[in-house]
Amino acid sequence: MIINNTVINKQLTKEIFNNNFKVYLQQDESSNLFKLKSPVKIEGLEFWADFNFKNNILESLKLCIYQSNAPINYSNMFEYKLQDIKGIQDKWLEKQYGRFSEKSTYSSKFNTSFAEIISYIDTKSGETSILFLFSK
């Protein structure tokens, strides 16, 4: 996956990330969790993106489909709508990465060579997101 002309994978260091995303970040360089100030377009969909680093290496990326100025959650959507959003996420992921390896009502899992990818609805917060967990 490429965002802002930067390959997003387990080799991405915090230093390279900061150099390439500095003007787009809400936090300063000392943080390990970075949120972008505005949504990014990836393969036809716009997302809010959160990058999490551990030991100066990208550990995970969370994407939430952009609908307005805030991520989708129970305070601004009904549960049936959350299922629709998860369906959009799943179709987008299948187009990018092939068939899912596991699927349930609230989560779908994709295993790739570079990451474990989980599309989910958090039933407590109502958040609908895609989580990339980068393997070492």
LOMITI-14400 format. One record per atom (N, C-alpha, C): residue in three letters; residue number from 0; z, x, y. Coordinates in nm, 2 decimals. Layout:
N
atom r=ala, k=NUM, w=Z, u=X, v=Y
...
//
This chain:
136
atom r=met, k=0, w=0.00, u=0.08, v=-0.12
atom r=met, k=0, w=0.00, u=0.00, v=0.00
atom r=met, k=0, w=0.00, u=0.09, v=0.12
atom r=ile, k=1, w=-0.07, u=0.05, v=0.22
atom r=ile, k=1, w=-0.08, u=0.12, v=0.35
atom r=ile, k=1, w=-0.04, u=0.03, v=0.46
atom r=ile, k=2, w=0.05, u=0.08, v=0.54
atom r=ile, k=2, w=0.10, u=0.01, v=0.66
atom r=ile, k=2, w=0.10, u=0.12, v=0.78
atom r=asn, k=3, w=0.03, u=0.08, v=0.89
atom r=asn, k=3, w=0.03, u=0.17, v=1.00
atom r=asn, k=3, w=-0.03, u=0.31, v=0.97
atom r=asn, k=4, w=-0.14, u=0.31, v=0.89
atom r=asn, k=4, w=-0.20, u=0.43, v=0.84
atom r=asn, k=4, w=-0.11, u=0.52, v=0.76
atom r=thr, k=5, w=-0.01, u=0.46, v=0.70
atom r=thr, k=5, w=0.09, u=0.54, v=0.62
atom r=thr, k=5, w=0.10, u=0.48, v=0.48
atom r=val, k=6, w=0.09, u=0.57, v=0.38
atom r=val, k=6, w=0.10, u=0.53, v=0.24
atom r=val, k=6, w=0.25, u=0.50, v=0.22
atom r=ile, k=7, w=0.27, u=0.38, v=0.17
atom r=ile, k=7, w=0.41, u=0.34, v=0.14
atom r=ile, k=7, w=0.43, u=0.35, v=-0.01
atom r=asn, k=8, w=0.51, u=0.45, v=-0.05
atom r=asn, k=8, w=0.54, u=0.47, v=-0.19
atom r=asn, k=8, w=0.67, u=0.56, v=-0.20
atom r=lys, k=9, w=0.70, u=0.60, v=-0.32
atom r=lys, k=9, w=0.83, u=0.67, v=-0.34
atom r=lys, k=9, w=0.82, u=0.81, v=-0.29
atom r=gln, k=10, w=0.71, u=0.86, v=-0.24
atom r=gln, k=10, w=0.70, u=0.99, v=-0.18
atom r=gln, k=10, w=0.72, u=0.99, v=-0.03
atom r=leu, k=11, w=0.73, u=0.87, v=0.03
atom r=leu, k=11, w=0.75, u=0.86, v=0.17
atom r=leu, k=11, w=0.89, u=0.91, v=0.21
atom r=thr, k=12, w=0.89, u=1.01, v=0.30
atom r=thr, k=12, w=1.02, u=1.06, v=0.35
atom r=thr, k=12, w=1.06, u=0.99, v=0.48
atom r=lys, k=13, w=1.18, u=1.00, v=0.51
atom r=lys, k=13, w=1.24, u=0.94, v=0.63
atom r=lys, k=13, w=1.17, u=1.00, v=0.75
atom r=glu, k=14, w=1.15, u=1.13, v=0.74
atom r=glu, k=14, w=1.10, u=1.21, v=0.86
atom r=glu, k=14, w=0.95, u=1.16, v=0.89
atom r=ile, k=15, w=0.87, u=1.15, v=0.78
atom r=ile, k=15, w=0.73, u=1.11, v=0.80
atom r=ile, k=15, w=0.73, u=0.96, v=0.85
atom r=phe, k=16, w=0.82, u=0.88, v=0.79
atom r=phe, k=16, w=0.83, u=0.74, v=0.84
atom r=phe, k=16, w=0.86, u=0.73, v=0.98
atom r=asn, k=17, w=0.97, u=0.80, v=1.03
atom r=asn, k=17, w=1.01, u=0.80, v=1.17
atom r=asn, k=17, w=0.90, u=0.85, v=1.26
atom r=asn, k=18, w=0.83, u=0.95, v=1.22
atom r=asn, k=18, w=0.72, u=1.00, v=1.30
atom r=asn, k=18, w=0.61, u=0.90, v=1.32
atom r=asn, k=19, w=0.58, u=0.83, v=1.21
atom r=asn, k=19, w=0.46, u=0.73, v=1.21
atom r=asn, k=19, w=0.50, u=0.59, v=1.27
atom r=phe, k=20, w=0.63, u=0.56, v=1.26
atom r=phe, k=20, w=0.67, u=0.42, v=1.30
atom r=phe, k=20, w=0.77, u=0.42, v=1.42
atom r=lys, k=21, w=0.80, u=0.53, v=1.48
atom r=lys, k=21, w=0.90, u=0.54, v=1.58
atom r=lys, k=21, w=0.89, u=0.43, v=1.69
atom r=val, k=22, w=0.77, u=0.40, v=1.74
atom r=val, k=22, w=0.76, u=0.30, v=1.85
atom r=val, k=22, w=0.77, u=0.16, v=1.80
atom r=tyr, k=23, w=0.77, u=0.14, v=1.67
atom r=tyr, k=23, w=0.77, u=0.00, v=1.61
atom r=tyr, k=23, w=0.91, u=-0.04, v=1.56
atom r=leu, k=24, w=1.01, u=0.05, v=1.56
atom r=leu, k=24, w=1.14, u=0.03, v=1.50
atom r=leu, k=24, w=1.24, u=-0.02, v=1.59
atom r=gln, k=25, w=1.33, u=-0.11, v=1.54
atom r=gln, k=25, w=1.45, u=-0.16, v=1.61
atom r=gln, k=25, w=1.56, u=-0.06, v=1.61
atom r=gln, k=26, w=1.57, u=0.03, v=1.51
atom r=gln, k=26, w=1.68, u=0.12, v=1.50
atom r=gln, k=26, w=1.64, u=0.26, v=1.54
atom r=asp, k=27, w=1.75, u=0.35, v=1.56
atom r=asp, k=27, w=1.72, u=0.49, v=1.58
atom r=asp, k=27, w=1.71, u=0.56, v=1.45
atom r=glu, k=28, w=1.67, u=0.69, v=1.46
atom r=glu, k=28, w=1.64, u=0.77, v=1.34
atom r=glu, k=28, w=1.76, u=0.79, v=1.25
atom r=ser, k=29, w=1.89, u=0.77, v=1.30
atom r=ser, k=29, w=2.00, u=0.80, v=1.22
atom r=ser, k=29, w=2.03, u=0.69, v=1.11
atom r=ser, k=30, w=1.96, u=0.58, v=1.12
atom r=ser, k=30, w=1.98, u=0.47, v=1.03
atom r=ser, k=30, w=1.91, u=0.50, v=0.90
atom r=asn, k=31, w=1.95, u=0.43, v=0.79
atom r=asn, k=31, w=1.88, u=0.43, v=0.66
atom r=asn, k=31, w=1.80, u=0.30, v=0.64
atom r=leu, k=32, w=1.83, u=0.20, v=0.71
atom r=leu, k=32, w=1.76, u=0.07, v=0.70
atom r=leu, k=32, w=1.69, u=0.05, v=0.83
atom r=phe, k=33, w=1.56, u=0.03, v=0.82
atom r=phe, k=33, w=1.47, u=0.01, v=0.94
atom r=phe, k=33, w=1.40, u=-0.12, v=0.93
atom r=lys, k=34, w=1.41, u=-0.19, v=1.04
atom r=lys, k=34, w=1.33, u=-0.32, v=1.06
atom r=lys, k=34, w=1.23, u=-0.30, v=1.17
atom r=leu, k=35, w=1.11, u=-0.35, v=1.15
atom r=leu, k=35, w=1.00, u=-0.34, v=1.25
atom r=leu, k=35, w=1.03, u=-0.45, v=1.35
atom r=lys, k=36, w=0.99, u=-0.42, v=1.48
atom r=lys, k=36, w=1.00, u=-0.51, v=1.59
atom r=lys, k=36, w=0.91, u=-0.63, v=1.58
atom r=ser, k=37, w=0.80, u=-0.61, v=1.51
atom r=ser, k=37, w=0.70, u=-0.72, v=1.50
atom r=ser, k=37, w=0.64, u=-0.72, v=1.36
atom r=pro, k=38, w=0.58, u=-0.83, v=1.32
atom r=pro, k=38, w=0.52, u=-0.84, v=1.19
atom r=pro, k=38, w=0.40, u=-0.74, v=1.17
atom r=val, k=39, w=0.38, u=-0.71, v=1.04
atom r=val, k=39, w=0.26, u=-0.63, v=1.01
atom r=val, k=39, w=0.17, u=-0.70, v=0.92
atom r=lys, k=40, w=0.04, u=-0.68, v=0.94
atom r=lys, k=40, w=-0.06, u=-0.75, v=0.85
atom r=lys, k=40, w=-0.09, u=-0.66, v=0.74
atom r=ile, k=41, w=-0.08, u=-0.71, v=0.61
atom r=ile, k=41, w=-0.11, u=-0.64, v=0.49
atom r=ile, k=41, w=-0.20, u=-0.72, v=0.40
atom r=glu, k=42, w=-0.32, u=-0.68, v=0.38
atom r=glu, k=42, w=-0.41, u=-0.75, v=0.29
atom r=glu, k=42, w=-0.42, u=-0.90, v=0.32
atom r=gly, k=43, w=-0.43, u=-0.94, v=0.45
atom r=gly, k=43, w=-0.45, u=-1.07, v=0.49
atom r=gly, k=43, w=-0.33, u=-1.16, v=0.52
atom r=leu, k=44, w=-0.21, u=-1.11, v=0.49
atom r=leu, k=44, w=-0.09, u=-1.18, v=0.53
atom r=leu, k=44, w=0.00, u=-1.10, v=0.62
atom r=glu, k=45, w=0.07, u=-1.17, v=0.71
atom r=glu, k=45, w=0.16, u=-1.11, v=0.80
atom r=glu, k=45, w=0.30, u=-1.11, v=0.75
atom r=phe, k=46, w=0.37, u=-1.00, v=0.76
atom r=phe, k=46, w=0.51, u=-0.99, v=0.71
atom r=phe, k=46, w=0.60, u=-0.93, v=0.81
atom r=trp, k=47, w=0.73, u=-0.97, v=0.80
atom r=trp, k=47, w=0.84, u=-0.89, v=0.86
atom r=trp, k=47, w=0.87, u=-0.78, v=0.75
atom r=ala, k=48, w=0.89, u=-0.66, v=0.79
atom r=ala, k=48, w=0.91, u=-0.55, v=0.69
atom r=ala, k=48, w=1.04, u=-0.48, v=0.72
atom r=asp, k=49, w=1.12, u=-0.46, v=0.61
atom r=asp, k=49, w=1.25, u=-0.38, v=0.62
atom r=asp, k=49, w=1.23, u=-0.26, v=0.52
atom r=phe, k=50, w=1.25, u=-0.14, v=0.57
atom r=phe, k=50, w=1.24, u=-0.02, v=0.49
atom r=phe, k=50, w=1.38, u=0.04, v=0.47
atom r=asn, k=51, w=1.42, u=0.07, v=0.34
atom r=asn, k=51, w=1.55, u=0.12, v=0.31
atom r=asn, k=51, w=1.53, u=0.26, v=0.25
atom r=phe, k=52, w=1.60, u=0.36, v=0.31
atom r=phe, k=52, w=1.59, u=0.50, v=0.26
atom r=phe, k=52, w=1.73, u=0.54, v=0.19
atom r=lys, k=53, w=1.72, u=0.62, v=0.09
atom r=lys, k=53, w=1.83, u=0.68, v=0.03
atom r=lys, k=53, w=1.80, u=0.83, v=0.00
atom r=asn, k=54, w=1.89, u=0.91, v=0.04
atom r=asn, k=54, w=1.86, u=1.06, v=0.03
atom r=asn, k=54, w=1.73, u=1.10, v=0.10
atom r=asn, k=55, w=1.70, u=1.03, v=0.21
atom r=asn, k=55, w=1.58, u=1.06, v=0.29
atom r=asn, k=55, w=1.45, u=1.03, v=0.22
atom r=ile, k=56, w=1.45, u=0.95, v=0.12
atom r=ile, k=56, w=1.33, u=0.90, v=0.05
atom r=ile, k=56, w=1.33, u=0.75, v=0.04
atom r=leu, k=57, w=1.22, u=0.69, v=0.06
atom r=leu, k=57, w=1.21, u=0.55, v=0.05
atom r=leu, k=57, w=1.25, u=0.49, v=-0.08
atom r=glu, k=58, w=1.35, u=0.41, v=-0.07
atom r=glu, k=58, w=1.41, u=0.35, v=-0.19
atom r=glu, k=58, w=1.35, u=0.20, v=-0.22
atom r=ser, k=59, w=1.34, u=0.13, v=-0.11
atom r=ser, k=59, w=1.29, u=-0.01, v=-0.12
atom r=ser, k=59, w=1.22, u=-0.06, v=0.01
atom r=leu, k=60, w=1.14, u=-0.16, v=-0.01
atom r=leu, k=60, w=1.07, u=-0.22, v=0.10
atom r=leu, k=60, w=1.09, u=-0.37, v=0.08
atom r=lys, k=61, w=1.13, u=-0.45, v=0.18
atom r=lys, k=61, w=1.14, u=-0.59, v=0.17
atom r=lys, k=61, w=1.04, u=-0.65, v=0.27
atom r=leu, k=62, w=0.96, u=-0.74, v=0.22
atom r=leu, k=62, w=0.86, u=-0.81, v=0.30
atom r=leu, k=62, w=0.90, u=-0.96, v=0.30
atom r=cys, k=63, w=0.90, u=-1.02, v=0.42
atom r=cys, k=63, w=0.91, u=-1.17, v=0.44
atom r=cys, k=63, w=0.79, u=-1.22, v=0.51
atom r=ile, k=64, w=0.73, u=-1.32, v=0.46
atom r=ile, k=64, w=0.61, u=-1.38, v=0.52
atom r=ile, k=64, w=0.64, u=-1.43, v=0.66
atom r=tyr, k=65, w=0.56, u=-1.39, v=0.76
atom r=tyr, k=65, w=0.58, u=-1.42, v=0.90
atom r=tyr, k=65, w=0.54, u=-1.57, v=0.92
atom r=gln, k=66, w=0.63, u=-1.65, v=0.97
atom r=gln, k=66, w=0.60, u=-1.79, v=1.01
atom r=gln, k=66, w=0.63, u=-1.81, v=1.15
atom r=ser, k=67, w=0.73, u=-1.75, v=1.21
atom r=ser, k=67, w=0.76, u=-1.76, v=1.35
atom r=ser, k=67, w=0.83, u=-1.63, v=1.39
atom r=asn, k=68, w=0.93, u=-1.64, v=1.48
atom r=asn, k=68, w=1.00, u=-1.52, v=1.52
atom r=asn, k=68, w=1.12, u=-1.49, v=1.43
atom r=ala, k=69, w=1.13, u=-1.55, v=1.32
atom r=ala, k=69, w=1.24, u=-1.52, v=1.22
atom r=ala, k=69, w=1.20, u=-1.54, v=1.08
atom r=pro, k=70, w=1.26, u=-1.46, v=0.99
atom r=pro, k=70, w=1.22, u=-1.48, v=0.85
atom r=pro, k=70, w=1.25, u=-1.63, v=0.80
atom r=ile, k=71, w=1.19, u=-1.67, v=0.70
atom r=ile, k=71, w=1.21, u=-1.81, v=0.65
atom r=ile, k=71, w=1.34, u=-1.81, v=0.57
atom r=asn, k=72, w=1.42, u=-1.91, v=0.60
atom r=asn, k=72, w=1.55, u=-1.93, v=0.53
atom r=asn, k=72, w=1.58, u=-2.08, v=0.53
atom r=tyr, k=73, w=1.70, u=-2.12, v=0.47
atom r=tyr, k=73, w=1.73, u=-2.26, v=0.47
atom r=tyr, k=73, w=1.76, u=-2.32, v=0.60
atom r=ser, k=74, w=1.79, u=-2.25, v=0.70
atom r=ser, k=74, w=1.81, u=-2.30, v=0.83
atom r=ser, k=74, w=1.68, u=-2.35, v=0.90
atom r=asn, k=75, w=1.57, u=-2.30, v=0.85
atom r=asn, k=75, w=1.44, u=-2.35, v=0.91
atom r=asn, k=75, w=1.34, u=-2.40, v=0.82
atom r=met, k=76, w=1.38, u=-2.42, v=0.69
atom r=met, k=76, w=1.28, u=-2.47, v=0.59
atom r=met, k=76, w=1.36, u=-2.55, v=0.48
atom r=phe, k=77, w=1.29, u=-2.64, v=0.42
atom r=phe, k=77, w=1.34, u=-2.72, v=0.31
atom r=phe, k=77, w=1.31, u=-2.64, v=0.18
atom r=glu, k=78, w=1.38, u=-2.67, v=0.07
atom r=glu, k=78, w=1.36, u=-2.60, v=-0.05
atom r=glu, k=78, w=1.22, u=-2.61, v=-0.11
atom r=tyr, k=79, w=1.16, u=-2.73, v=-0.10
atom r=tyr, k=79, w=1.03, u=-2.75, v=-0.15
atom r=tyr, k=79, w=0.93, u=-2.66, v=-0.07
atom r=lys, k=80, w=0.95, u=-2.64, v=0.05
atom r=lys, k=80, w=0.87, u=-2.55, v=0.13
atom r=lys, k=80, w=0.89, u=-2.40, v=0.09
atom r=leu, k=81, w=1.01, u=-2.37, v=0.06
atom r=leu, k=81, w=1.04, u=-2.23, v=0.01
atom r=leu, k=81, w=0.96, u=-2.21, v=-0.12
atom r=gln, k=82, w=0.95, u=-2.31, v=-0.21
atom r=gln, k=82, w=0.87, u=-2.29, v=-0.33
atom r=gln, k=82, w=0.72, u=-2.27, v=-0.29
atom r=asp, k=83, w=0.67, u=-2.34, v=-0.19
atom r=asp, k=83, w=0.54, u=-2.32, v=-0.15
atom r=asp, k=83, w=0.52, u=-2.17, v=-0.10
atom r=ile, k=84, w=0.61, u=-2.12, v=-0.02
atom r=ile, k=84, w=0.60, u=-1.99, v=0.03
atom r=ile, k=84, w=0.61, u=-1.89, v=-0.08
atom r=lys, k=85, w=0.69, u=-1.91, v=-0.18
atom r=lys, k=85, w=0.70, u=-1.82, v=-0.29
atom r=lys, k=85, w=0.57, u=-1.82, v=-0.37
atom r=gly, k=86, w=0.50, u=-1.94, v=-0.38
atom r=gly, k=86, w=0.37, u=-1.95, v=-0.44
atom r=gly, k=86, w=0.27, u=-1.87, v=-0.37
atom r=ile, k=87, w=0.27, u=-1.87, v=-0.24
atom r=ile, k=87, w=0.18, u=-1.79, v=-0.16
atom r=ile, k=87, w=0.20, u=-1.64, v=-0.19
atom r=gln, k=88, w=0.33, u=-1.60, v=-0.19
atom r=gln, k=88, w=0.37, u=-1.46, v=-0.22
atom r=gln, k=88, w=0.32, u=-1.42, v=-0.35
atom r=asp, k=89, w=0.34, u=-1.51, v=-0.45
atom r=asp, k=89, w=0.30, u=-1.47, v=-0.59
atom r=asp, k=89, w=0.15, u=-1.46, v=-0.60
atom r=lys, k=90, w=0.07, u=-1.55, v=-0.54
atom r=lys, k=90, w=-0.07, u=-1.53, v=-0.54
atom r=lys, k=90, w=-0.12, u=-1.41, v=-0.47
atom r=trp, k=91, w=-0.06, u=-1.37, v=-0.36
atom r=trp, k=91, w=-0.09, u=-1.25, v=-0.29
atom r=trp, k=91, w=-0.06, u=-1.13, v=-0.38
atom r=leu, k=92, w=0.05, u=-1.13, v=-0.45
atom r=leu, k=92, w=0.09, u=-1.02, v=-0.53
atom r=leu, k=92, w=0.00, u=-1.01, v=-0.65
atom r=glu, k=93, w=-0.04, u=-1.12, v=-0.71
atom r=glu, k=93, w=-0.13, u=-1.12, v=-0.83
atom r=glu, k=93, w=-0.27, u=-1.06, v=-0.78
atom r=lys, k=94, w=-0.31, u=-1.09, v=-0.67
atom r=lys, k=94, w=-0.44, u=-1.04, v=-0.62
atom r=lys, k=94, w=-0.43, u=-0.89, v=-0.60
atom r=gln, k=95, w=-0.31, u=-0.84, v=-0.55
atom r=gln, k=95, w=-0.30, u=-0.69, v=-0.53
atom r=gln, k=95, w=-0.27, u=-0.62, v=-0.66
atom r=tyr, k=96, w=-0.18, u=-0.67, v=-0.74
atom r=tyr, k=96, w=-0.12, u=-0.60, v=-0.85
atom r=tyr, k=96, w=-0.14, u=-0.65, v=-0.99
atom r=gly, k=97, w=-0.22, u=-0.76, v=-1.01
atom r=gly, k=97, w=-0.24, u=-0.82, v=-1.14
atom r=gly, k=97, w=-0.14, u=-0.92, v=-1.18
atom r=arg, k=98, w=-0.13, u=-0.95, v=-1.31
atom r=arg, k=98, w=-0.04, u=-1.05, v=-1.36
atom r=arg, k=98, w=0.11, u=-1.01, v=-1.35
atom r=phe, k=99, w=0.19, u=-1.11, v=-1.33
atom r=phe, k=99, w=0.34, u=-1.08, v=-1.33
atom r=phe, k=99, w=0.39, u=-1.06, v=-1.47
atom r=ser, k=100, w=0.50, u=-0.98, v=-1.48
atom r=ser, k=100, w=0.55, u=-0.96, v=-1.62
atom r=ser, k=100, w=0.66, u=-1.06, v=-1.66
atom r=glu, k=101, w=0.72, u=-1.12, v=-1.56
atom r=glu, k=101, w=0.82, u=-1.23, v=-1.58
atom r=glu, k=101, w=0.81, u=-1.33, v=-1.47
atom r=lys, k=102, w=0.84, u=-1.46, v=-1.50
atom r=lys, k=102, w=0.83, u=-1.56, v=-1.40
atom r=lys, k=102, w=0.93, u=-1.67, v=-1.43
atom r=ser, k=103, w=1.00, u=-1.71, v=-1.32
atom r=ser, k=103, w=1.09, u=-1.82, v=-1.33
atom r=ser, k=103, w=1.08, u=-1.91, v=-1.20
atom r=thr, k=104, w=1.16, u=-2.01, v=-1.19
atom r=thr, k=104, w=1.15, u=-2.10, v=-1.07
atom r=thr, k=104, w=1.17, u=-2.02, v=-0.94
atom r=tyr, k=105, w=1.27, u=-1.93, v=-0.95
atom r=tyr, k=105, w=1.31, u=-1.86, v=-0.82
atom r=tyr, k=105, w=1.27, u=-1.72, v=-0.81
atom r=ser, k=106, w=1.21, u=-1.66, v=-0.92
atom r=ser, k=106, w=1.16, u=-1.52, v=-0.91
atom r=ser, k=106, w=1.05, u=-1.49, v=-1.00
atom r=ser, k=107, w=0.97, u=-1.40, v=-0.95
atom r=ser, k=107, w=0.85, u=-1.34, v=-1.03
atom r=ser, k=107, w=0.86, u=-1.19, v=-1.02
atom r=lys, k=108, w=0.83, u=-1.13, v=-1.13
atom r=lys, k=108, w=0.85, u=-0.98, v=-1.14
atom r=lys, k=108, w=0.71, u=-0.92, v=-1.18
atom r=phe, k=109, w=0.68, u=-0.81, v=-1.11
atom r=phe, k=109, w=0.56, u=-0.74, v=-1.13
atom r=phe, k=109, w=0.60, u=-0.59, v=-1.16
atom r=asn, k=110, w=0.56, u=-0.53, v=-1.27
atom r=asn, k=110, w=0.58, u=-0.39, v=-1.29
atom r=asn, k=110, w=0.45, u=-0.31, v=-1.27
atom r=thr, k=111, w=0.46, u=-0.22, v=-1.18
atom r=thr, k=111, w=0.35, u=-0.13, v=-1.15
atom r=thr, k=111, w=0.39, u=0.01, v=-1.17
atom r=ser, k=112, w=0.29, u=0.10, v=-1.17
atom r=ser, k=112, w=0.32, u=0.24, v=-1.19
atom r=ser, k=112, w=0.41, u=0.30, v=-1.07
atom r=phe, k=113, w=0.40, u=0.24, v=-0.96
atom r=phe, k=113, w=0.48, u=0.29, v=-0.84
atom r=phe, k=113, w=0.60, u=0.22, v=-0.80
atom r=ala, k=114, w=0.62, u=0.10, v=-0.85
atom r=ala, k=114, w=0.74, u=0.02, v=-0.81
atom r=ala, k=114, w=0.76, u=-0.10, v=-0.90
atom r=glu, k=115, w=0.88, u=-0.15, v=-0.91
atom r=glu, k=115, w=0.91, u=-0.28, v=-0.96
atom r=glu, k=115, w=0.90, u=-0.38, v=-0.84
atom r=ile, k=116, w=0.83, u=-0.48, v=-0.85
atom r=ile, k=116, w=0.81, u=-0.58, v=-0.74
atom r=ile, k=116, w=0.87, u=-0.71, v=-0.78
atom r=ile, k=117, w=0.95, u=-0.77, v=-0.70
atom r=ile, k=117, w=1.01, u=-0.90, v=-0.72
atom r=ile, k=117, w=0.99, u=-0.99, v=-0.61
atom r=ser, k=118, w=0.93, u=-1.10, v=-0.64
atom r=ser, k=118, w=0.91, u=-1.21, v=-0.54
atom r=ser, k=118, w=1.01, u=-1.31, v=-0.57
atom r=tyr, k=119, w=1.09, u=-1.35, v=-0.47
atom r=tyr, k=119, w=1.21, u=-1.43, v=-0.50
atom r=tyr, k=119, w=1.25, u=-1.53, v=-0.39
atom r=ile, k=120, w=1.32, u=-1.63, v=-0.43
atom r=ile, k=120, w=1.40, u=-1.71, v=-0.33
atom r=ile, k=120, w=1.54, u=-1.69, v=-0.36
atom r=asp, k=121, w=1.62, u=-1.65, v=-0.26
atom r=asp, k=121, w=1.76, u=-1.63, v=-0.27
atom r=asp, k=121, w=1.82, u=-1.77, v=-0.25
atom r=thr, k=122, w=1.88, u=-1.83, v=-0.35
atom r=thr, k=122, w=1.93, u=-1.97, v=-0.35
atom r=thr, k=122, w=2.05, u=-1.98, v=-0.26
atom r=lys, k=123, w=2.12, u=-1.87, v=-0.22
atom r=lys, k=123, w=2.24, u=-1.88, v=-0.13
atom r=lys, k=123, w=2.19, u=-1.88, v=0.01
atom r=ser, k=124, w=2.10, u=-1.79, v=0.05
atom r=ser, k=124, w=2.06, u=-1.78, v=0.19
atom r=ser, k=124, w=1.93, u=-1.86, v=0.22
atom r=gly, k=125, w=1.86, u=-1.89, v=0.11
atom r=gly, k=125, w=1.73, u=-1.96, v=0.13
atom r=gly, k=125, w=1.62, u=-1.86, v=0.17
atom r=glu, k=126, w=1.65, u=-1.73, v=0.17
atom r=glu, k=126, w=1.55, u=-1.63, v=0.20
atom r=glu, k=126, w=1.44, u=-1.62, v=0.10
atom r=thr, k=127, w=1.31, u=-1.62, v=0.14
atom r=thr, k=127, w=1.20, u=-1.60, v=0.05
atom r=thr, k=127, w=1.14, u=-1.47, v=0.08
atom r=ser, k=128, w=1.14, u=-1.37, v=-0.02
atom r=ser, k=128, w=1.10, u=-1.24, v=0.01
atom r=ser, k=128, w=1.03, u=-1.17, v=-0.11
atom r=ile, k=129, w=0.97, u=-1.06, v=-0.08
atom r=ile, k=129, w=0.91, u=-0.97, v=-0.18
atom r=ile, k=129, w=0.99, u=-0.84, v=-0.17
atom r=leu, k=130, w=1.04, u=-0.79, v=-0.28
atom r=leu, k=130, w=1.11, u=-0.66, v=-0.28
atom r=leu, k=130, w=1.04, u=-0.56, v=-0.36
atom r=phe, k=131, w=1.01, u=-0.45, v=-0.31
atom r=phe, k=131, w=0.95, u=-0.33, v=-0.38
atom r=phe, k=131, w=1.06, u=-0.23, v=-0.40
atom r=leu, k=132, w=1.09, u=-0.21, v=-0.53
atom r=leu, k=132, w=1.19, u=-0.11, v=-0.57
atom r=leu, k=132, w=1.12, u=0.01, v=-0.62
atom r=phe, k=133, w=1.12, u=0.12, v=-0.55
atom r=phe, k=133, w=1.04, u=0.24, v=-0.58
atom r=phe, k=133, w=1.11, u=0.32, v=-0.69
atom r=ser, k=134, w=1.05, u=0.35, v=-0.80
atom r=ser, k=134, w=1.10, u=0.43, v=-0.90
atom r=ser, k=134, w=1.10, u=0.58, v=-0.87
atom r=lys, k=135, w=1.19, u=0.66, v=-0.93
atom r=lys, k=135, w=1.19, u=0.80, v=-0.90
atom r=lys, k=135, w=1.10, u=0.88, v=-0.99
//
